[in-house]
């Protein structure tokens, strides 16, 4: 079994918890009521996305560079 590494983006939800997107896997989203739950759910969603790609004979994208996010203050 191959191991993949993907960047996930955690978005705070206005209702509490988080929703997650996986930029390298189009259409791969998940959510969770806590940070830990959201990350675990994202791992499951990623595995399912990979299984679906393989089942349909499509290539599985691999990240060779991982995006980084920082927060900056801007006066305008």
CHARMM internal coordinates of N, CA and C (Angstrom, degrees):
IC EDIT
DIST 1 N 1 CA 1.4410
DIST 1 CA 1 C 1.5325
ANGL 1 N 1 CA 1 C 108.53
DIST 1 C 2 N 1.3143
ANGL 1 CA 1 C 2 N 116.16
DIHE 1 N 1 CA 1 C 2 N 130.10
DIST 2 N 2 CA 1.4622
ANGL 1 C 2 N 2 CA 122.30
DIHE 1 CA 1 C 2 N 2 CA -178.72
DIST 2 CA 2 C 1.5334
ANGL 2 N 2 CA 2 C 109.91
DIHE 1 C 2 N 2 CA 2 C -84.50
DIST 2 C 3 N 1.3208
ANGL 2 CA 2 C 3 N 116.09
DIHE 2 N 2 CA 2 C 3 N 147.33
DIST 3 N 3 CA 1.4638
ANGL 2 C 3 N 3 CA 121.99
DIHE 2 CA 2 C 3 N 3 CA 176.29
DIST 3 CA 3 C 1.5192
ANGL 3 N 3 CA 3 C 109.02
DIHE 2 C 3 N 3 CA 3 C -106.60
DIST 3 C 4 N 1.3146
ANGL 3 CA 3 C 4 N 116.22
DIHE 3 N 3 CA 3 C 4 N 131.60
DIST 4 N 4 CA 1.4571
ANGL 3 C 4 N 4 CA 122.59
DIHE 3 CA 3 C 4 N 4 CA 178.95
DIST 4 CA 4 C 1.5224
ANGL 4 N 4 CA 4 C 109.09
DIHE 3 C 4 N 4 CA 4 C -113.85
DIST 4 C 5 N 1.3426
ANGL 4 CA 4 C 5 N 116.17
DIHE 4 N 4 CA 4 C 5 N 153.68
DIST 5 N 5 CA 1.4608
ANGL 4 C 5 N 5 CA 121.59
DIHE 4 CA 4 C 5 N 5 CA 174.62
DIST 5 CA 5 C 1.5159
ANGL 5 N 5 CA 5 C 108.16
DIHE 4 C 5 N 5 CA 5 C -123.06
DIST 5 C 6 N 1.3389
ANGL 5 CA 5 C 6 N 116.08
DIHE 5 N 5 CA 5 C 6 N 128.50
DIST 6 N 6 CA 1.4541
ANGL 5 C 6 N 6 CA 121.21
DIHE 5 CA 5 C 6 N 6 CA 179.28
DIST 6 CA 6 C 1.5221
ANGL 6 N 6 CA 6 C 109.94
DIHE 5 C 6 N 6 CA 6 C -134.11
DIST 6 C 7 N 1.3159
ANGL 6 CA 6 C 7 N 115.09
DIHE 6 N 6 CA 6 C 7 N 143.99
DIST 7 N 7 CA 1.4581
ANGL 6 C 7 N 7 CA 120.50
DIHE 6 CA 6 C 7 N 7 CA 171.28
DIST 7 CA 7 C 1.5261
ANGL 7 N 7 CA 7 C 107.62
DIHE 6 C 7 N 7 CA 7 C -77.85
DIST 7 C 8 N 1.3181
ANGL 7 CA 7 C 8 N 115.79
DIHE 7 N 7 CA 7 C 8 N 137.05
DIST 8 N 8 CA 1.4597
ANGL 7 C 8 N 8 CA 120.35
DIHE 7 CA 7 C 8 N 8 CA 174.09
DIST 8 CA 8 C 1.5287
ANGL 8 N 8 CA 8 C 107.21
DIHE 7 C 8 N 8 CA 8 C -118.92
DIST 8 C 9 N 1.3135
ANGL 8 CA 8 C 9 N 115.62
DIHE 8 N 8 CA 8 C 9 N 146.01
DIST 9 N 9 CA 1.4582
ANGL 8 C 9 N 9 CA 121.27
DIHE 8 CA 8 C 9 N 9 CA 179.36
DIST 9 CA 9 C 1.5235
ANGL 9 N 9 CA 9 C 107.77
DIHE 8 C 9 N 9 CA 9 C -109.31
DIST 9 C 10 N 1.3271
ANGL 9 CA 9 C 10 N 115.78
DIHE 9 N 9 CA 9 C 10 N 122.13
DIST 10 N 10 CA 1.4651
ANGL 9 C 10 N 10 CA 122.09
DIHE 9 CA 9 C 10 N 10 CA -179.58
DIST 10 CA 10 C 1.5227
ANGL 10 N 10 CA 10 C 109.10
DIHE 9 C 10 N 10 CA 10 C -96.30
DIST 10 C 11 N 1.3089
ANGL 10 CA 10 C 11 N 115.99
DIHE 10 N 10 CA 10 C 11 N 121.66
DIST 11 N 11 CA 1.4553
ANGL 10 C 11 N 11 CA 122.19
DIHE 10 CA 10 C 11 N 11 CA -179.51
DIST 11 CA 11 C 1.5280
ANGL 11 N 11 CA 11 C 108.62
DIHE 10 C 11 N 11 CA 11 C -112.88
DIST 11 C 12 N 1.3377
ANGL 11 CA 11 C 12 N 119.00
DIHE 11 N 11 CA 11 C 12 N 118.87
DIST 12 N 12 CA 1.4607
ANGL 11 C 12 N 12 CA 119.29
DIHE 11 CA 11 C 12 N 12 CA 176.36
DIST 12 CA 12 C 1.5374
ANGL 12 N 12 CA 12 C 109.58
DIHE 11 C 12 N 12 CA 12 C -62.47
DIST 12 C 13 N 1.3136
ANGL 12 CA 12 C 13 N 115.87
DIHE 12 N 12 CA 12 C 13 N 137.21
DIST 13 N 13 CA 1.4570
ANGL 12 C 13 N 13 CA 121.15
DIHE 12 CA 12 C 13 N 13 CA 179.59
DIST 13 CA 13 C 1.5194
ANGL 13 N 13 CA 13 C 109.46
DIHE 12 C 13 N 13 CA 13 C -94.99
DIST 13 C 14 N 1.3170
ANGL 13 CA 13 C 14 N 117.00
DIHE 13 N 13 CA 13 C 14 N 142.41
DIST 14 N 14 CA 1.4721
ANGL 13 C 14 N 14 CA 120.82
DIHE 13 CA 13 C 14 N 14 CA 179.24
DIST 14 CA 14 C 1.5261
ANGL 14 N 14 CA 14 C 111.46
DIHE 13 C 14 N 14 CA 14 C -65.22
DIST 14 C 15 N 1.3268
ANGL 14 CA 14 C 15 N 117.65
DIHE 14 N 14 CA 14 C 15 N -21.57
DIST 15 N 15 CA 1.4640
ANGL 14 C 15 N 15 CA 121.84
DIHE 14 CA 14 C 15 N 15 CA 178.15
DIST 15 CA 15 C 1.5229
ANGL 15 N 15 CA 15 C 111.94
DIHE 14 C 15 N 15 CA 15 C -89.75
DIST 15 C 16 N 1.3190
ANGL 15 CA 15 C 16 N 117.59
DIHE 15 N 15 CA 15 C 16 N 0.72
DIST 16 N 16 CA 1.4631
ANGL 15 C 16 N 16 CA 122.45
DIHE 15 CA 15 C 16 N 16 CA -174.91
DIST 16 CA 16 C 1.5089
ANGL 16 N 16 CA 16 C 109.85
DIHE 15 C 16 N 16 CA 16 C 102.38
DIST 16 C 17 N 1.2878
ANGL 16 CA 16 C 17 N 116.43
DIHE 16 N 16 CA 16 C 17 N 156.47
DIST 17 N 17 CA 1.4555
ANGL 16 C 17 N 17 CA 120.88
DIHE 16 CA 16 C 17 N 17 CA -178.89
DIST 17 CA 17 C 1.5167
ANGL 17 N 17 CA 17 C 111.10
DIHE 16 C 17 N 17 CA 17 C 78.67
DIST 17 C 18 N 1.3232
ANGL 17 CA 17 C 18 N 115.81
DIHE 17 N 17 CA 17 C 18 N -159.70
DIST 18 N 18 CA 1.4642
ANGL 17 C 18 N 18 CA 122.15
DIHE 17 CA 17 C 18 N 18 CA -174.92
DIST 18 CA 18 C 1.5158
ANGL 18 N 18 CA 18 C 110.27
DIHE 17 C 18 N 18 CA 18 C -141.42
DIST 18 C 19 N 1.3066
ANGL 18 CA 18 C 19 N 115.23
DIHE 18 N 18 CA 18 C 19 N 151.22
DIST 19 N 19 CA 1.4613
ANGL 18 C 19 N 19 CA 119.77
DIHE 18 CA 18 C 19 N 19 CA 164.68
DIST 19 CA 19 C 1.5167
ANGL 19 N 19 CA 19 C 106.23
DIHE 18 C 19 N 19 CA 19 C -117.54
DIST 19 C 20 N 1.3133
ANGL 19 CA 19 C 20 N 115.40
DIHE 19 N 19 CA 19 C 20 N 151.23
DIST 20 N 20 CA 1.4561
ANGL 19 C 20 N 20 CA 121.57
DIHE 19 CA 19 C 20 N 20 CA -170.74
DIST 20 CA 20 C 1.5255
ANGL 20 N 20 CA 20 C 110.26
DIHE 19 C 20 N 20 CA 20 C -127.00
DIST 20 C 21 N 1.3361
ANGL 20 CA 20 C 21 N 113.99
DIHE 20 N 20 CA 20 C 21 N 139.43
DIST 21 N 21 CA 1.4596
ANGL 20 C 21 N 21 CA 120.00
DIHE 20 CA 20 C 21 N 21 CA 172.06
DIST 21 CA 21 C 1.5261
ANGL 21 N 21 CA 21 C 108.39
DIHE 20 C 21 N 21 CA 21 C -120.75
DIST 21 C 22 N 1.3231
ANGL 21 CA 21 C 22 N 114.58
DIHE 21 N 21 CA 21 C 22 N 154.04
DIST 22 N 22 CA 1.4672
ANGL 21 C 22 N 22 CA 121.42
DIHE 21 CA 21 C 22 N 22 CA 178.88
DIST 22 CA 22 C 1.5336
ANGL 22 N 22 CA 22 C 106.02
DIHE 21 C 22 N 22 CA 22 C -122.95
DIST 22 C 23 N 1.3439
ANGL 22 CA 22 C 23 N 117.26
DIHE 22 N 22 CA 22 C 23 N 96.79
DIST 23 N 23 CA 1.4654
ANGL 22 C 23 N 23 CA 120.22
DIHE 22 CA 22 C 23 N 23 CA -173.13
DIST 23 CA 23 C 1.5319
ANGL 23 N 23 CA 23 C 115.22
DIHE 22 C 23 N 23 CA 23 C -54.85
DIST 23 C 24 N 1.3004
ANGL 23 CA 23 C 24 N 118.45
DIHE 23 N 23 CA 23 C 24 N -34.54
DIST 24 N 24 CA 1.4695
ANGL 23 C 24 N 24 CA 120.71
DIHE 23 CA 23 C 24 N 24 CA -177.53
DIST 24 CA 24 C 1.5244
ANGL 24 N 24 CA 24 C 113.53
DIHE 23 C 24 N 24 CA 24 C -78.53
DIST 24 C 25 N 1.3353
ANGL 24 CA 24 C 25 N 117.13
DIHE 24 N 24 CA 24 C 25 N -14.27
DIST 25 N 25 CA 1.4657
ANGL 24 C 25 N 25 CA 120.80
DIHE 24 CA 24 C 25 N 25 CA -179.80
DIST 25 CA 25 C 1.5255
ANGL 25 N 25 CA 25 C 108.23
DIHE 24 C 25 N 25 CA 25 C -119.24
DIST 25 C 26 N 1.3041
ANGL 25 CA 25 C 26 N 115.46
DIHE 25 N 25 CA 25 C 26 N 93.73
DIST 26 N 26 CA 1.4632
ANGL 25 C 26 N 26 CA 121.19
DIHE 25 CA 25 C 26 N 26 CA -177.41
DIST 26 CA 26 C 1.5265
ANGL 26 N 26 CA 26 C 110.98
DIHE 25 C 26 N 26 CA 26 C -53.34
DIST 26 C 27 N 1.3222
ANGL 26 CA 26 C 27 N 115.84
DIHE 26 N 26 CA 26 C 27 N 128.68
DIST 27 N 27 CA 1.4540
ANGL 26 C 27 N 27 CA 121.40
DIHE 26 CA 26 C 27 N 27 CA 177.47
DIST 27 CA 27 C 1.5149
ANGL 27 N 27 CA 27 C 114.44
DIHE 26 C 27 N 27 CA 27 C 83.60
DIST 27 C 28 N 1.3207
ANGL 27 CA 27 C 28 N 117.82
DIHE 27 N 27 CA 27 C 28 N 5.24
DIST 28 N 28 CA 1.4670
ANGL 27 C 28 N 28 CA 120.86
DIHE 27 CA 27 C 28 N 28 CA -179.38
DIST 28 CA 28 C 1.5261
ANGL 28 N 28 CA 28 C 109.29
DIHE 27 C 28 N 28 CA 28 C -94.91
DIST 28 C 29 N 1.3309
ANGL 28 CA 28 C 29 N 115.13
DIHE 28 N 28 CA 28 C 29 N 109.66
DIST 29 N 29 CA 1.4615
ANGL 28 C 29 N 29 CA 122.62
DIHE 28 CA 28 C 29 N 29 CA -178.81
DIST 29 CA 29 C 1.5184
ANGL 29 N 29 CA 29 C 109.60
DIHE 28 C 29 N 29 CA 29 C -133.99
DIST 29 C 30 N 1.3204
ANGL 29 CA 29 C 30 N 115.53
DIHE 29 N 29 CA 29 C 30 N 159.06
DIST 30 N 30 CA 1.4623
ANGL 29 C 30 N 30 CA 120.88
DIHE 29 CA 29 C 30 N 30 CA 175.46
DIST 30 CA 30 C 1.5171
ANGL 30 N 30 CA 30 C 107.93
DIHE 29 C 30 N 30 CA 30 C -157.51
DIST 30 C 31 N 1.3282
ANGL 30 CA 30 C 31 N 115.67
DIHE 30 N 30 CA 30 C 31 N -178.15
DIST 31 N 31 CA 1.4578
ANGL 30 C 31 N 31 CA 120.52
DIHE 30 CA 30 C 31 N 31 CA 178.50
DIST 31 CA 31 C 1.5137
ANGL 31 N 31 CA 31 C 109.25
DIHE 30 C 31 N 31 CA 31 C -156.72
DIST 31 C 32 N 1.3201
ANGL 31 CA 31 C 32 N 115.46
DIHE 31 N 31 CA 31 C 32 N 170.00
DIST 32 N 32 CA 1.4593
ANGL 31 C 32 N 32 CA 121.01
DIHE 31 CA 31 C 32 N 32 CA 176.53
DIST 32 CA 32 C 1.5108
ANGL 32 N 32 CA 32 C 110.04
DIHE 31 C 32 N 32 CA 32 C -168.17
DIST 32 C 33 N 1.3182
ANGL 32 CA 32 C 33 N 116.27
DIHE 32 N 32 CA 32 C 33 N 154.60
DIST 33 N 33 CA 1.4615
ANGL 32 C 33 N 33 CA 120.63
DIHE 32 CA 32 C 33 N 33 CA -177.31
DIST 33 CA 33 C 1.5211
ANGL 33 N 33 CA 33 C 112.30
DIHE 32 C 33 N 33 CA 33 C -80.52
DIST 33 C 34 N 1.3411
ANGL 33 CA 33 C 34 N 117.32
DIHE 33 N 33 CA 33 C 34 N -15.18
DIST 34 N 34 CA 1.4673
ANGL 33 C 34 N 34 CA 121.97
DIHE 33 CA 33 C 34 N 34 CA 175.95
DIST 34 CA 34 C 1.5242
ANGL 34 N 34 CA 34 C 107.81
DIHE 33 C 34 N 34 CA 34 C -135.32
DIST 34 C 35 N 1.3040
ANGL 34 CA 34 C 35 N 115.92
DIHE 34 N 34 CA 34 C 35 N 165.78
DIST 35 N 35 CA 1.4634
ANGL 34 C 35 N 35 CA 120.27
DIHE 34 CA 34 C 35 N 35 CA 178.61
DIST 35 CA 35 C 1.5257
ANGL 35 N 35 CA 35 C 110.94
DIHE 34 C 35 N 35 CA 35 C -58.77
DIST 35 C 36 N 1.3226
ANGL 35 CA 35 C 36 N 116.27
DIHE 35 N 35 CA 35 C 36 N -46.17
DIST 36 N 36 CA 1.4694
ANGL 35 C 36 N 36 CA 120.86
DIHE 35 CA 35 C 36 N 36 CA -179.75
DIST 36 CA 36 C 1.5166
ANGL 36 N 36 CA 36 C 111.41
DIHE 35 C 36 N 36 CA 36 C -61.44
DIST 36 C 37 N 1.3333
ANGL 36 CA 36 C 37 N 116.44
DIHE 36 N 36 CA 36 C 37 N -46.69
DIST 37 N 37 CA 1.4658
ANGL 36 C 37 N 37 CA 120.40
DIHE 36 CA 36 C 37 N 37 CA 179.88
DIST 37 CA 37 C 1.5235
ANGL 37 N 37 CA 37 C 111.07
DIHE 36 C 37 N 37 CA 37 C -63.88
DIST 37 C 38 N 1.3249
ANGL 37 CA 37 C 38 N 117.43
DIHE 37 N 37 CA 37 C 38 N -40.49
DIST 38 N 38 CA 1.4530
ANGL 37 C 38 N 38 CA 120.93
DIHE 37 CA 37 C 38 N 38 CA -179.85
DIST 38 CA 38 C 1.5229
ANGL 38 N 38 CA 38 C 111.30
DIHE 37 C 38 N 38 CA 38 C -62.70
DIST 38 C 39 N 1.3192
ANGL 38 CA 38 C 39 N 117.08
DIHE 38 N 38 CA 38 C 39 N -41.97
DIST 39 N 39 CA 1.4663
ANGL 38 C 39 N 39 CA 120.93
DIHE 38 CA 38 C 39 N 39 CA 179.53
DIST 39 CA 39 C 1.5273
ANGL 39 N 39 CA 39 C 111.00
DIHE 38 C 39 N 39 CA 39 C -65.86
DIST 39 C 40 N 1.3278
ANGL 39 CA 39 C 40 N 116.95
DIHE 39 N 39 CA 39 C 40 N -44.49
DIST 40 N 40 CA 1.4691
ANGL 39 C 40 N 40 CA 120.11
DIHE 39 CA 39 C 40 N 40 CA 178.29
DIST 40 CA 40 C 1.5311
ANGL 40 N 40 CA 40 C 111.08
DIHE 39 C 40 N 40 CA 40 C -63.08
DIST 40 C 41 N 1.3338
ANGL 40 CA 40 C 41 N 116.52
DIHE 40 N 40 CA 40 C 41 N -41.37
DIST 41 N 41 CA 1.4670
ANGL 40 C 41 N 41 CA 120.09
DIHE 40 CA 40 C 41 N 41 CA 178.04
DIST 41 CA 41 C 1.5170
ANGL 41 N 41 CA 41 C 111.16
DIHE 40 C 41 N 41 CA 41 C -65.30
DIST 41 C 42 N 1.3422
ANGL 41 CA 41 C 42 N 116.61
DIHE 41 N 41 CA 41 C 42 N -35.21
DIST 42 N 42 CA 1.4615
ANGL 41 C 42 N 42 CA 120.08
DIHE 41 CA 41 C 42 N 42 CA 177.69
DIST 42 CA 42 C 1.5226
ANGL 42 N 42 CA 42 C 110.45
DIHE 41 C 42 N 42 CA 42 C -64.05
DIST 42 C 43 N 1.3153
ANGL 42 CA 42 C 43 N 117.12
DIHE 42 N 42 CA 42 C 43 N -41.31
DIST 43 N 43 CA 1.4684
ANGL 42 C 43 N 43 CA 120.56
DIHE 42 CA 42 C 43 N 43 CA 178.40
DIST 43 CA 43 C 1.5271
ANGL 43 N 43 CA 43 C 110.69
DIHE 42 C 43 N 43 CA 43 C -60.03
DIST 43 C 44 N 1.3230
ANGL 43 CA 43 C 44 N 116.59
DIHE 43 N 43 CA 43 C 44 N -42.04
DIST 44 N 44 CA 1.4685
ANGL 43 C 44 N 44 CA 120.51
DIHE 43 CA 43 C 44 N 44 CA 178.15
DIST 44 CA 44 C 1.5217
ANGL 44 N 44 CA 44 C 110.57
DIHE 43 C 44 N 44 CA 44 C -65.20
DIST 44 C 45 N 1.3331
ANGL 44 CA 44 C 45 N 116.82
DIHE 44 N 44 CA 44 C 45 N -42.82
DIST 45 N 45 CA 1.4649
ANGL 44 C 45 N 45 CA 120.60
DIHE 44 CA 44 C 45 N 45 CA -179.86
DIST 45 CA 45 C 1.5211
ANGL 45 N 45 CA 45 C 110.63
DIHE 44 C 45 N 45 CA 45 C -63.13
DIST 45 C 46 N 1.3293
ANGL 45 CA 45 C 46 N 117.14
DIHE 45 N 45 CA 45 C 46 N -41.33
DIST 46 N 46 CA 1.4668
ANGL 45 C 46 N 46 CA 121.39
DIHE 45 CA 45 C 46 N 46 CA 178.66
DIST 46 CA 46 C 1.5272
ANGL 46 N 46 CA 46 C 110.22
DIHE 45 C 46 N 46 CA 46 C -61.94
DIST 46 C 47 N 1.3272
ANGL 46 CA 46 C 47 N 116.93
DIHE 46 N 46 CA 46 C 47 N -45.54
DIST 47 N 47 CA 1.4664
ANGL 46 C 47 N 47 CA 120.63
DIHE 46 CA 46 C 47 N 47 CA 178.98
DIST 47 CA 47 C 1.5298
ANGL 47 N 47 CA 47 C 110.71
DIHE 46 C 47 N 47 CA 47 C -59.37
DIST 47 C 48 N 1.3283
ANGL 47 CA 47 C 48 N 116.97
DIHE 47 N 47 CA 47 C 48 N -42.14
DIST 48 N 48 CA 1.4680
ANGL 47 C 48 N 48 CA 120.52
DIHE 47 CA 47 C 48 N 48 CA 178.93
DIST 48 CA 48 C 1.5234
ANGL 48 N 48 CA 48 C 111.54
DIHE 47 C 48 N 48 CA 48 C -66.45
DIST 48 C 49 N 1.3237
ANGL 48 CA 48 C 49 N 117.36
DIHE 48 N 48 CA 48 C 49 N -39.35
DIST 49 N 49 CA 1.4654
ANGL 48 C 49 N 49 CA 120.46
DIHE 48 CA 48 C 49 N 49 CA 177.29
DIST 49 CA 49 C 1.5246
ANGL 49 N 49 CA 49 C 110.54
DIHE 48 C 49 N 49 CA 49 C -62.47
DIST 49 C 50 N 1.3274
ANGL 49 CA 49 C 50 N 116.74
DIHE 49 N 49 CA 49 C 50 N -43.30
DIST 50 N 50 CA 1.4654
ANGL 49 C 50 N 50 CA 120.71
DIHE 49 CA 49 C 50 N 50 CA 179.03
DIST 50 CA 50 C 1.5284
ANGL 50 N 50 CA 50 C 110.21
DIHE 49 C 50 N 50 CA 50 C -63.59
DIST 50 C 51 N 1.3299
ANGL 50 CA 50 C 51 N 116.98
DIHE 50 N 50 CA 50 C 51 N -45.38
DIST 51 N 51 CA 1.4770
ANGL 50 C 51 N 51 CA 120.70
DIHE 50 CA 50 C 51 N 51 CA 177.97
DIST 51 CA 51 C 1.5214
ANGL 51 N 51 CA 51 C 110.90
DIHE 50 C 51 N 51 CA 51 C -57.20
DIST 51 C 52 N 1.3241
ANGL 51 CA 51 C 52 N 116.89
DIHE 51 N 51 CA 51 C 52 N -41.90
DIST 52 N 52 CA 1.4603
ANGL 51 C 52 N 52 CA 121.25
DIHE 51 CA 51 C 52 N 52 CA -179.45
DIST 52 CA 52 C 1.5240
ANGL 52 N 52 CA 52 C 111.08
DIHE 51 C 52 N 52 CA 52 C -65.79
DIST 52 C 53 N 1.3233
ANGL 52 CA 52 C 53 N 116.89
DIHE 52 N 52 CA 52 C 53 N -43.20
DIST 53 N 53 CA 1.4669
ANGL 52 C 53 N 53 CA 120.10
DIHE 52 CA 52 C 53 N 53 CA 177.81
DIST 53 CA 53 C 1.5201
ANGL 53 N 53 CA 53 C 111.05
DIHE 52 C 53 N 53 CA 53 C -60.41
DIST 53 C 54 N 1.3224
ANGL 53 CA 53 C 54 N 116.74
DIHE 53 N 53 CA 53 C 54 N -46.63
DIST 54 N 54 CA 1.4686
ANGL 53 C 54 N 54 CA 121.39
DIHE 53 CA 53 C 54 N 54 CA -179.84
DIST 54 CA 54 C 1.5339
ANGL 54 N 54 CA 54 C 110.52
DIHE 53 C 54 N 54 CA 54 C -62.36
DIST 54 C 55 N 1.3341
ANGL 54 CA 54 C 55 N 116.20
DIHE 54 N 54 CA 54 C 55 N -44.13
DIST 55 N 55 CA 1.4675
ANGL 54 C 55 N 55 CA 120.44
DIHE 54 CA 54 C 55 N 55 CA -178.95
DIST 55 CA 55 C 1.5242
ANGL 55 N 55 CA 55 C 111.91
DIHE 54 C 55 N 55 CA 55 C -61.10
DIST 55 C 56 N 1.3276
ANGL 55 CA 55 C 56 N 117.23
DIHE 55 N 55 CA 55 C 56 N -30.03
DIST 56 N 56 CA 1.4604
ANGL 55 C 56 N 56 CA 121.31
DIHE 55 CA 55 C 56 N 56 CA -179.38
DIST 56 CA 56 C 1.5287
ANGL 56 N 56 CA 56 C 112.73
DIHE 55 C 56 N 56 CA 56 C -97.37
DIST 56 C 57 N 1.3418
ANGL 56 CA 56 C 57 N 116.38
DIHE 56 N 56 CA 56 C 57 N 9.35
DIST 57 N 57 CA 1.4541
ANGL 56 C 57 N 57 CA 120.65
DIHE 56 CA 56 C 57 N 57 CA 177.11
DIST 57 CA 57 C 1.5188
ANGL 57 N 57 CA 57 C 114.05
DIHE 56 C 57 N 57 CA 57 C 68.94
DIST 57 C 58 N 1.3141
ANGL 57 CA 57 C 58 N 116.83
DIHE 57 N 57 CA 57 C 58 N 21.78
DIST 58 N 58 CA 1.4679
ANGL 57 C 58 N 58 CA 120.85
DIHE 57 CA 57 C 58 N 58 CA 179.90
DIST 58 CA 58 C 1.5223
ANGL 58 N 58 CA 58 C 110.03
DIHE 57 C 58 N 58 CA 58 C -95.09
DIST 58 C 59 N 1.3273
ANGL 58 CA 58 C 59 N 117.35
DIHE 58 N 58 CA 58 C 59 N 152.37
DIST 59 N 59 CA 1.4612
ANGL 58 C 59 N 59 CA 119.58
DIHE 58 CA 58 C 59 N 59 CA 179.54
DIST 59 CA 59 C 1.5318
ANGL 59 N 59 CA 59 C 111.24
DIHE 58 C 59 N 59 CA 59 C -69.76
DIST 59 C 60 N 1.3079
ANGL 59 CA 59 C 60 N 115.69
DIHE 59 N 59 CA 59 C 60 N 146.67
DIST 60 N 60 CA 1.4628
ANGL 59 C 60 N 60 CA 121.51
DIHE 59 CA 59 C 60 N 60 CA 177.12
DIST 60 CA 60 C 1.5254
ANGL 60 N 60 CA 60 C 107.76
DIHE 59 C 60 N 60 CA 60 C -94.67
DIST 60 C 61 N 1.3386
ANGL 60 CA 60 C 61 N 117.50
DIHE 60 N 60 CA 60 C 61 N 115.88
DIST 61 N 61 CA 1.4631
ANGL 60 C 61 N 61 CA 119.56
DIHE 60 CA 60 C 61 N 61 CA 179.67
DIST 61 CA 61 C 1.5272
ANGL 61 N 61 CA 61 C 110.92
DIHE 60 C 61 N 61 CA 61 C -61.97
DIST 61 C 62 N 1.3182
ANGL 61 CA 61 C 62 N 115.04
DIHE 61 N 61 CA 61 C 62 N 141.24
DIST 62 N 62 CA 1.4644
ANGL 61 C 62 N 62 CA 119.81
DIHE 61 CA 61 C 62 N 62 CA 176.18
DIST 62 CA 62 C 1.5156
ANGL 62 N 62 CA 62 C 108.14
DIHE 61 C 62 N 62 CA 62 C -122.09
DIST 62 C 63 N 1.3118
ANGL 62 CA 62 C 63 N 116.24
DIHE 62 N 62 CA 62 C 63 N 133.13
DIST 63 N 63 CA 1.4600
ANGL 62 C 63 N 63 CA 121.11
DIHE 62 CA 62 C 63 N 63 CA 176.24
DIST 63 CA 63 C 1.5190
ANGL 63 N 63 CA 63 C 109.03
DIHE 62 C 63 N 63 CA 63 C -84.82
DIST 63 C 64 N 1.3259
ANGL 63 CA 63 C 64 N 115.47
DIHE 63 N 63 CA 63 C 64 N 126.08
DIST 64 N 64 CA 1.4577
ANGL 63 C 64 N 64 CA 119.00
DIHE 63 CA 63 C 64 N 64 CA 173.68
DIST 64 CA 64 C 1.5211
ANGL 64 N 64 CA 64 C 110.00
DIHE 63 C 64 N 64 CA 64 C -102.94
DIST 64 C 65 N 1.3311
ANGL 64 CA 64 C 65 N 115.87
DIHE 64 N 64 CA 64 C 65 N -22.82
DIST 65 N 65 CA 1.4529
ANGL 64 C 65 N 65 CA 122.30
DIHE 64 CA 64 C 65 N 65 CA 174.71
DIST 65 CA 65 C 1.5127
ANGL 65 N 65 CA 65 C 107.19
DIHE 64 C 65 N 65 CA 65 C -127.76
DIST 65 C 66 N 1.3029
ANGL 65 CA 65 C 66 N 116.55
DIHE 65 N 65 CA 65 C 66 N 136.70
DIST 66 N 66 CA 1.4563
ANGL 65 C 66 N 66 CA 120.49
DIHE 65 CA 65 C 66 N 66 CA -177.94
DIST 66 CA 66 C 1.5193
ANGL 66 N 66 CA 66 C 109.68
DIHE 65 C 66 N 66 CA 66 C -106.00
DIST 66 C 67 N 1.3469
ANGL 66 CA 66 C 67 N 116.74
DIHE 66 N 66 CA 66 C 67 N 130.06
DIST 67 N 67 CA 1.4604
ANGL 66 C 67 N 67 CA 119.31
DIHE 66 CA 66 C 67 N 67 CA 179.95
DIST 67 CA 67 C 1.5221
ANGL 67 N 67 CA 67 C 110.86
DIHE 66 C 67 N 67 CA 67 C -64.45
DIST 67 C 68 N 1.3062
ANGL 67 CA 67 C 68 N 115.39
DIHE 67 N 67 CA 67 C 68 N 152.68
DIST 68 N 68 CA 1.4491
ANGL 67 C 68 N 68 CA 121.34
DIHE 67 CA 67 C 68 N 68 CA 176.30
DIST 68 CA 68 C 1.5114
ANGL 68 N 68 CA 68 C 108.26
DIHE 67 C 68 N 68 CA 68 C -124.86
DIST 68 C 69 N 1.3091
ANGL 68 CA 68 C 69 N 116.56
DIHE 68 N 68 CA 68 C 69 N 143.31
DIST 69 N 69 CA 1.4652
ANGL 68 C 69 N 69 CA 121.23
DIHE 68 CA 68 C 69 N 69 CA 178.18
DIST 69 CA 69 C 1.5272
ANGL 69 N 69 CA 69 C 108.50
DIHE 68 C 69 N 69 CA 69 C -120.23
DIST 69 C 70 N 1.3237
ANGL 69 CA 69 C 70 N 114.30
DIHE 69 N 69 CA 69 C 70 N 139.39
DIST 70 N 70 CA 1.4648
ANGL 69 C 70 N 70 CA 119.64
DIHE 69 CA 69 C 70 N 70 CA 173.66
DIST 70 CA 70 C 1.5339
ANGL 70 N 70 CA 70 C 107.37
DIHE 69 C 70 N 70 CA 70 C -134.23
DIST 70 C 71 N 1.2919
ANGL 70 CA 70 C 71 N 116.62
DIHE 70 N 70 CA 70 C 71 N 160.67
DIST 71 N 71 CA 1.4560
ANGL 70 C 71 N 71 CA 121.94
DIHE 70 CA 70 C 71 N 71 CA 178.77
DIST 71 CA 71 C 1.5289
ANGL 71 N 71 CA 71 C 107.76
DIHE 70 C 71 N 71 CA 71 C -109.41
DIST 71 C 72 N 1.3114
ANGL 71 CA 71 C 72 N 116.34
DIHE 71 N 71 CA 71 C 72 N 131.02
DIST 72 N 72 CA 1.4585
ANGL 71 C 72 N 72 CA 120.94
DIHE 71 CA 71 C 72 N 72 CA 179.36
DIST 72 CA 72 C 1.5235
ANGL 72 N 72 CA 72 C 109.03
DIHE 71 C 72 N 72 CA 72 C -123.32
DIST 72 C 73 N 1.3258
ANGL 72 CA 72 C 73 N 116.56
DIHE 72 N 72 CA 72 C 73 N 148.68
DIST 73 N 73 CA 1.4577
ANGL 72 C 73 N 73 CA 122.51
DIHE 72 CA 72 C 73 N 73 CA 173.91
DIST 73 CA 73 C 1.5259
ANGL 73 N 73 CA 73 C 108.34
DIHE 72 C 73 N 73 CA 73 C -92.81
DIST 73 C 74 N 1.3238
ANGL 73 CA 73 C 74 N 116.08
DIHE 73 N 73 CA 73 C 74 N 134.36
DIST 74 N 74 CA 1.4648
ANGL 73 C 74 N 74 CA 120.88
DIHE 73 CA 73 C 74 N 74 CA -179.97
DIST 74 CA 74 C 1.5186
ANGL 74 N 74 CA 74 C 107.78
DIHE 73 C 74 N 74 CA 74 C -133.58
DIST 74 C 75 N 1.3059
ANGL 74 CA 74 C 75 N 116.75
DIHE 74 N 74 CA 74 C 75 N 123.29
DIST 75 N 75 CA 1.4551
ANGL 74 C 75 N 75 CA 121.38
DIHE 74 CA 74 C 75 N 75 CA 174.67
DIST 75 CA 75 C 1.5177
ANGL 75 N 75 CA 75 C 108.26
DIHE 74 C 75 N 75 CA 75 C -89.79
DIST 75 C 76 N 1.3082
ANGL 75 CA 75 C 76 N 116.42
DIHE 75 N 75 CA 75 C 76 N 129.55
DIST 76 N 76 CA 1.4810
ANGL 75 C 76 N 76 CA 119.47
DIHE 75 CA 75 C 76 N 76 CA -179.65
DIST 76 CA 76 C 1.5114
ANGL 76 N 76 CA 76 C 110.18
DIHE 75 C 76 N 76 CA 76 C -142.58
END
COOR INIT
IC SEED 1 N 1 CA 1 C
IC BUILD
